Every structure is written in C-alpha cells, then in structure tokens.
Amino acid sequence: MEGLTAYCFALRRMCEILEPSLVTLKNGRKAVRGKAKDAPQYTIFRIVSESEAKQVESRFS
C-alpha cells in the first residue's frame, strides 16, 4: 500500500488522500476519509478491507 488513492467525483479522477483517517460505516465496514490532494476543498473516501484498515491504522495513527 504505497499511497492511498480514491476516486474524486468532482474532479472525475483518482487523487491521493491527504490527512487520512479511518472511519467505520453504519454497516461495520472500514473506510478511509480525507482531503483530495489536487483540490483540498473536496472530501473523498475509500472503503478498505480489514487488512488495509490495519495498515492504515498503524501507519497514520
């Protein structure tokens, strides 16, 4: 997992996630939420697997 990326609908392309934080959705799944690197006014998120969630938690917390 080099850099976290997610699709930004406003920019219509993949962007790197700045200031990533791990969140839990209502259904119990894990996701990473942060700002788009190319346009920080937009918030983007990406649903991740349990193994990716553990990597994000250890890396950015």
N, CA, C and O of each residue as an XYZ file, in Angstrom:
244
protein
N       0.840     -1.171      0.000
C       0.000      0.000      0.000
C       0.888      1.238      0.000
O       1.250      1.738      1.065
N       1.235      1.728     -1.154
C       2.137      2.873     -1.238
C       1.454      4.147     -0.781
O       1.680      4.620      0.333
N       0.616      4.701     -1.647
C      -0.124      5.904     -1.307
C      -1.609      5.598     -1.390
O      -2.052      4.858     -2.268
N      -2.354      6.158     -0.494
C      -3.793      5.928     -0.521
C      -4.418      6.798     -1.595
O      -4.204      8.010     -1.630
N      -5.185      6.180     -2.461
C      -5.874      6.925     -3.509
C      -7.348      6.593     -3.479
O      -7.752      5.517     -3.038
N      -8.140      7.525     -3.953
C      -9.586      7.326     -4.055
C     -10.081      8.135     -5.239
O      -9.418      9.071     -5.686
N     -11.252      7.768     -5.745
C     -11.820      8.480     -6.877
C     -12.550      9.716     -6.375
O     -13.390      9.621     -5.480
N     -12.234     10.878     -6.945
C     -12.910     12.128     -6.615
C     -13.939     12.396     -7.708
O     -13.585     12.592     -8.870
N     -15.219     12.401     -7.324
C     -16.278     12.599     -8.307
C     -16.288     14.023     -8.857
O     -16.638     14.229    -10.019
N     -15.917     14.991     -8.057
C     -15.901     16.380     -8.512
C     -14.814     16.597     -9.571
O     -15.030     17.315    -10.547
N     -13.658     15.980     -9.376
C     -12.551     16.124    -10.322
C     -12.585     15.067    -11.427
O     -11.914     15.210    -12.450
N     -13.365     14.013    -11.217
C     -13.502     12.896    -12.165
C     -12.183     12.188    -12.447
O     -11.862     11.858    -13.588
N     -11.424     11.962    -11.363
C     -10.179     11.200    -11.496
C      -9.710     10.717    -10.127
O     -10.232     11.131     -9.092
N      -8.722      9.841    -10.144
C      -8.146      9.325     -8.911
C      -7.229     10.379     -8.299
O      -6.457     11.027     -9.006
N      -7.316     10.545     -6.983
C      -6.492     11.510     -6.265
C      -5.912     10.841     -5.026
O      -6.491      9.901     -4.481
N      -4.774     11.334     -4.597
C      -4.178     10.870     -3.356
C      -4.944     11.473     -2.182
O      -5.424     12.604     -2.258
N      -5.053     10.707     -1.093
C      -5.785     11.169      0.082
C      -4.828     11.848      1.048
O      -3.859     11.244      1.509
N      -5.110     13.123      1.354
C      -4.350     13.850      2.369
C      -5.075     13.729      3.698
O      -6.301     13.622      3.732
N      -4.327     13.745      4.788
C      -4.884     13.657      6.139
C      -5.853     12.476      6.279
O      -7.000     12.672      6.682
N      -5.415     11.261      5.957
C      -6.336     10.122      6.021
C      -6.726      9.784      7.455
O      -5.903      9.845      8.368
N      -7.989      9.430      7.637
C      -8.464      8.956      8.935
C      -9.352      7.744      8.692
O     -10.072      7.670      7.696
N      -9.287      6.805      9.610
C     -10.058      5.577      9.498
C     -11.429      5.790     10.121
O     -11.525      6.262     11.254
N     -12.488      5.450      9.398
C     -13.858      5.581      9.898
C     -14.569      4.240      9.721
O     -14.192      3.423      8.880
N     -15.605      4.034     10.536
C     -16.424      2.835     10.435
C     -17.802      3.241      9.934
O     -18.437      4.131     10.499
N     -18.259      2.589      8.878
C     -19.564      2.877      8.304
C     -20.670      2.234      9.143
O     -20.386      1.425     10.026
N     -21.913      2.585      8.875
C     -23.053      2.048      9.629
C     -23.131      0.530      9.574
O     -23.556     -0.112     10.535
N     -22.722     -0.036      8.454
C     -22.800     -1.493      8.311
C     -21.574     -2.209      8.873
O     -21.463     -3.427      8.737
N     -20.655     -1.480      9.501
C     -19.499     -2.087     10.149
C     -18.246     -2.153      9.307
O     -17.189     -2.534      9.811
N     -18.333     -1.796      8.052
C     -17.144     -1.828      7.192
C     -16.247     -0.644      7.501
O     -16.705      0.374      8.019
N     -14.972     -0.779      7.183
C     -13.990      0.274      7.418
C     -13.775      1.077      6.141
O     -13.859      0.537      5.037
N     -13.496      2.370      6.296
C     -13.216      3.241      5.163
C     -12.173      4.266      5.587
O     -11.995      4.534      6.776
N     -11.494      4.829      4.609
C     -10.524      5.894      4.851
C     -11.103      7.167      4.269
O     -11.524      7.195      3.113
N     -11.123      8.222      5.070
C     -11.662      9.515      4.645
C     -10.564     10.565      4.772
O      -9.774     10.542      5.716
N     -10.525     11.486      3.811
C      -9.545     12.561      3.848
C      -9.823     13.582      2.768
O     -10.882     13.566      2.139
N      -8.869     14.469      2.556
C      -8.989     15.516      1.549
C      -8.287     15.085      0.268
O      -7.316     14.329      0.309
N      -8.778     15.562     -0.862
C      -8.140     15.276     -2.147
C      -6.880     16.130     -2.272
O      -6.913     17.331     -2.002
N      -5.781     15.521     -2.676
C      -4.507     16.249     -2.778
C      -4.586     17.354     -3.829
O      -4.056     18.444     -3.615
N      -5.235     17.091     -4.952
C      -5.298     18.062     -6.039
C      -6.249     19.216     -5.748
O      -6.076     20.309     -6.288
N      -7.249     18.989     -4.905
C      -8.234     20.025     -4.557
C      -8.680     19.781     -3.112
O      -9.654     19.064     -2.882
N      -7.980     20.367     -2.141
C      -8.265     20.081     -0.727
C      -9.658     20.475     -0.243
O     -10.044     20.081      0.858
N     -10.411     21.222     -1.007
C     -11.772     21.578     -0.578
C     -12.724     20.392     -0.689
O     -13.816     20.432     -0.122
N     -12.333     19.335     -1.408
C     -13.178     18.162     -1.586
C     -12.767     17.056     -0.618
O     -11.581     16.771     -0.451
N     -13.758     16.439      0.012
C     -13.535     15.292      0.874
C     -13.799     14.037      0.062
O     -14.813     13.934     -0.628
N     -12.885     13.089      0.150
C     -13.030     11.829     -0.567
C     -12.874     10.677      0.418
O     -12.265     10.839      1.475
N     -13.420      9.525      0.076
C     -13.222      8.361      0.913
C     -13.171      7.111      0.072
O     -13.585      7.081     -1.087
N     -12.636      6.063      0.714
C     -12.464      4.784      0.033
C     -12.733      3.671      1.042
O     -12.196      3.687      2.149
N     -13.557      2.717      0.661
C     -13.807      1.555      1.511
C     -12.601      0.625      1.395
O     -12.124      0.344      0.296
N     -12.119      0.153      2.540
C     -10.923     -0.694      2.559
C     -11.231     -2.023      3.230
O     -12.217     -2.152      3.955
N     -10.382     -3.003      2.981
C     -10.521     -4.312      3.609
C      -9.979     -4.239      5.039
O      -9.379     -3.239      5.432
N     -10.193     -5.295      5.803
C      -9.717     -5.332      7.192
C      -8.196     -5.250      7.250
O      -7.650     -4.572      8.121
N      -7.505     -5.929      6.338
C      -6.040     -5.892      6.346
C      -5.525     -4.501      5.978
O      -4.553     -4.023      6.564
N      -6.167     -3.854      5.015
C      -5.782     -2.486      4.659
C      -6.085     -1.520      5.801
O      -5.330     -0.576      6.030
N      -7.184     -1.750      6.519
C      -7.548     -0.898      7.651
C      -6.483     -0.977      8.746
O      -6.140      0.035      9.357
N      -5.964     -2.179      8.991
C      -4.910     -2.339      9.991
C      -3.640     -1.615      9.563
O      -2.965     -1.009     10.395
N      -3.307     -1.669      8.276
C      -2.124     -0.968      7.768
C      -2.280      0.529      7.911
O      -1.345      1.219      8.319
N      -3.452      1.036      7.578
C      -3.720      2.478      7.675
C      -3.650      2.920      9.126
O      -3.081      3.967      9.432
N      -4.226      2.128     10.019
C      -4.258      2.464     11.434
C      -2.847      2.532     12.012
O      -2.530      3.444     12.776
N      -2.003      1.574     11.651
C      -0.637      1.563     12.170
C       0.246      2.629     11.510
O       1.192      3.126     12.120
N      -0.065      2.963     10.293
C       0.769      3.891      9.534
C       0.465      5.356      9.815
O       1.383      6.174      9.888
N      -0.814      5.699      9.975
C      -1.196      7.095     10.091
C      -1.705      7.475     11.477
O      -2.094      8.625     11.679
N      -1.718      6.568     12.426
C      -2.196      6.913     13.772
C      -1.074      6.982     14.761
O      -1.305      7.260     15.937
